[in-house]
Amino acid sequence: MKKKTRWPLYLIIGLIITFIAFTVPLPYYIEVPGTSEDIRKVLQVNNQPDQEEGSYQFVTVGVKHARVVDLFYAWLTPFTDIHSAKEMTGGSSDAEFMRINQFYMETSQNMAKYQGLKTAGKEIELKYLGVYVLTVTDNSTFKGVLHIADTVTAVNDKTFESSKEMVDYVNSQTLGDKVKVTYQEDGKVKTAEGKIITLENGKNGIGIGLIDRTEVSSDVPIKFSTAGIGGPSAGMMFSLSIYTQIADPTLRNGRIIAGTGSIDRDGNVGDIGGIDKKVVAAAKKGATVFFAPNNPVTEEAKKANPNAKSNYDTAVEAAQMIKTDMKIVPVKTLQDAIDYLKNNP
């Protein structure tokens, strides 16, 4: 009789465990290969459709809040990575993380417009408005004062032409010095005082994560439709698409061309995360060319991971693993991508 009465208990326990495994989110995220999408779906230049053969593809990484079953899947599946919530979001909530990535996308689009049109010989103006606040560290004296989406416009009443200038200035201050920050919050200009602290990278700063807030204006209308898509990694491919439609409509010559990398105001292509997964997604879409950032590994990255590789090297390894004929092309600038397509028609 005892054995018979245990079966319902075991069944209930099993159902509870199964329910937890499939439904309860853990403090982890998993990254998987995402999609490779035709840029024409999200970008229109000069109010004209891009009707040339082939396509430019921007590539995404799939990110989801992990459950127990997802962790098992990640352990058993190639090109699937597990990240702690702290690693993935920096301690932000899911809503804040999405908002931060929207700011990255906004900046990426503005830089793509600027670089694409400038490289095509068109006039375009780029205004630097300050920096968006993305995160505030726990040890920052501005914790609870500055918030996500605030715009820092000056430090010690000094204004700047780029976030790099602002960061360099703040880094040059002495630990413990008083610092005055001017910022905009909900359209209102405010000031706050704090102190210079030591950041995780050992440099001096005020303890905020930031990205440029910019504004562009041109006679060439460019429209993006990227609702629900975030991050900076499509910048280079957006720039390439804009340049092609304005200056060289047949540049891709019927090919499916994918790639990734951020873009800055000087046309430099920046590193991104999850490039191995993007190679997988692009290969599945039938791309024959994949542009990958080819910048040296920084000393900071080497300290964090002695085995760190460049985006390009990681992309080549991924292509070899999946045995694709897709050509992995290293680029450091937008012009590198343009030159490759011109010289390899």
N, C-alpha and C positions, 0 to 999 in steps of 0.2 A: 504493500500500500504506500509506503514512503516513496519508493521510486516513481510510482505513478503521479504522486502529488508534486514531484519536483519538475516535471516536464512543463507545466504551464509557467512556472517561475522562470525556467531557463528560456522559454520562448519570449516572455515579457522582457527579460534582461537583454536577449539578443535583439529584439525590436528596438529597445531603447538605445543600445550601442549603435545599431545601424542608423537610427534617426540622427544621433549625434554626429556620426561620421559623415553623413551626407548634408547636414543642414547647419550645424553650429560653426560659425566663423572663428578662426584662430588668429592670433596676433602675427600672422605671416601672410605674405603674398606670393603668388607664383607668376612667373613670366613665361609665355609660350610664343611661338611664331604667330604673328598676327596676319594681316592682309596686305596685299599689294594692289593699290588702287590707281586708276587712271586719273591723272591730275585734272583732266578736263571736267571731271565730276565736281570739283570744288573751286576751279579757277577759270575766270573769263577775262580776256585781255582786249581792250579797245572795243568792247561790245560786239566782238566778232567770235564765232565758234572756231575752234582749231579743227580743221577738217583734213589735215595731212594724215597720211598713212602712219601706222605704228602708234606708239604712245610713250609718254613719260609717266613713270610710276613712282608714287611716294609709298613708303613701306612702314607698317606699324608693328608694334609689339603688343600682344595680348596680355593684359594684367588683370588678375582677379584675386579677391580676398580668398585665402586658402581655407579649406575644411580638411578634416583628417583624410578623406578619400583623395583630395587633391595632392596632399603630400606624398601619398603612396604612388600616385600617378607620376609626380615629378621625379621621384627617385628611380622610377623604372623607365622613364622616357627621355631620349636625348633632346638637347636644345630646350630644356625646361629647367628653370632655376627657381630656387626658393630664397626669398628675402624676408628678413624681419620687418615688422611695421616701421621700426625706427630707420632702417636702411632705405626703405622704399619711400616713405612720406616725410621723414625727418621729424616725426612726432605729430604731424598735422592730421586732422580728421580726414575722412574720405572726401567730404565736401570741400574742405580747404585745399586738399591735394588736387582736386579737379580744378579749382579756381586758380591755383598756382600755375597749373599746366596751360590754362587758358591765357594767362599773361605771357607765358613763354611763346604760345602760338601767335599772339598779337604782335609781339616784338619780332618774331620770325617772319611774319607776313610783311611788316614794314621794311625790314632789312632786305627781303626778297624783292619787293617793289623797287627799292632804292638801287640795289645791285643790278637787277635785271634791266631796268631802264637806263641806268648810267652806262652799263657795258654796251647797250644797244645804241648809245649816242644820244639818248633823249634827256631833256632837262627834267630834273626832279629835285625837290628840296626836302631835306631831312632835318627836323628839329628835335633836339634833345631836351626833354621836359623834366628830367630828373630820373630817379629810380623807384620802381615799385618795391615795396617791402614784401618779401615772400615769407620770411621766417624771422623770429627773434629768439636768440638763445636764452636758456634759463638763467645764465649768469650775466646777461646784459643788463645794464642799468636803465635801459629803455624798455625792459619787459613790462608789459601792462600799459605802456605809453604808446608805442608804435604797434600797429596791427597790419595784418595782411590787407593789401590794396592801398595803404597809405603811400603817398609819393614824397620822398625826401628830395627837396630842391636845393638845399644849401647846407654846408657844414661850417660853423664859425663865421657865418655870413658870406662865405666864399661860394660862388657858383662854378659849375664845371661844364665841359663840353662832351663828356662821356662818363660812364660809370667807372671806367678804368682810372680816369683822373681823380674821381672822388675817392675810390678805394686807395690809390697811391697816397693821396693826401692824408687820409685817416691813418693808414699804416705808418706814416712818418711821424705821427704824434707820440709822445712819451707816455708810457704806462702810468695810469692814474691821473693824467691831465683831464681837466674839465673840458667838455665839448658841448657846443650848442648846435642843435639840429633844427632846421626849418623844414616843415613838412605840410602837406595838404591832406586833410581828412574830411571826407564827404564834402569836398568843395571849399572848405574853410582852411585858411592859412594859420598854422600854429607853430609854436616853438617849444622846445623842451631841452633841458640840460641833463647831462649824464657824465660818465667818465670813460676813458679809454681802458679797455680790458685786454687780456691775452686770449686770443682765439685758439681753437683746436689745432690749427696749423702752426701755432707758435708765433704768429704775427700779432701786432697790435691792431685793434679795431673797436667797433661799437657793438658787434654781435648781431648783425642782421644779414639775412640772405637777401639778395637783390637782383634785379634785372632792369635793363634800360627801359624807360618809358619814352617812346618816340612818337613823332607825328610826321607823315609824309604828304606832300602835295605835288601833283603833276597834271598836265593837260591830257595825259593818257589814262583813261579810266580802267581801273583794275578791280575786279570784284572777287572776293573769296566767300565761299560758303562752307565753312568748316565746323559747324555746330557739332558738339560732341567729340571733337578731335582736339587733343592738346599736345603740348610739347614743342621744342624748337627744331626737331630733327629733319623736318621737310624743307628747311630754308634753302639749301643748295638746289634741290630739285625744283622748287617753286621759282627760284631765280633763273634757272636754266630754261624752264618753260616760258617765262616772260620774255627773256632774251630771244629765244627762238622765234616766237610769234611776231616779234617786232622786227628783228634784224635778219633772220635766216630761217624762213619757214620750213625748208626741206632738210634742215640739219640732221634730224634723226633718221631720215632716209628709210622710213618704213619699219624701223626696228622697235622692239619693246625694250625700253631702257629704264632701269630702276637705279636707285641710289639713296644715299642718306647722308646727313651731316648738316649742322647748323651753318649759318652764314653771318658774317659781320659786315660792318660798313666799309671795310677795306677789301671785301671779296674773299676773305679767308674762310676755309671750310673747317668747322670745329668738330671735335669728337662727340660721339653719342653712345648711349648704352644699348645693349641687346642686339648688336650688329649681326651676330651669328644667327639669331632668329629671323632677322630681316632678310638675310641671304636665303634662308629656307623658303620664306614667303615669296620672294621675288622669283626664285627658281620654279616654284609651283605655278606661277603665273605665266611662265614662258619667256622671261626676260633673257636677252642674250648679252647684255652689258649691265654691270653693277658698279656704280661709283662708290668708293669707300674712302673716308678720311685717312690721310697718311701722315699723321703728326707723330713726332717722337714721344715716347712715354715720359711723363714728367717725373721728377724726383719724388714728389709727394705721392704719386701713384705707386712708385717702386717701393716706397717705405710701407705703404699700406698692403702691397702685394708684390713681393720680390719676383713673382712669375708674370707680372702684368705685361700684356702685349698691346701693340698698337691696334687701332680699329682695322687697318688694312690686313695685318697679319692674322687677326682673329677671323676676318671675313674669308681669307684664303683657306684657312684650316677648315672652316665650315663648308666651303664649296667642295673641298677635297673629300670630306666625310660623306657628303650626299652624292658625290660623283656627278656633279653637274658640269656641263660644257659652258655655262655662263662665264663670261670673262670678268674677272674682278679687276677693276681699274683704280689705281691709287690716285687721289687728288688732294691737293693742298689749297687750291683756289678754284673759284668758279671758272676762271680762264683755262685751267688745266682740263676741265671737263669739256669745254667748248673746243679746245685744240684737239683733244682726242677724237671727238666726233668728226671734226673737219678732216683730220689726217687718216682716219680709219672709216671711210664711208661704207 
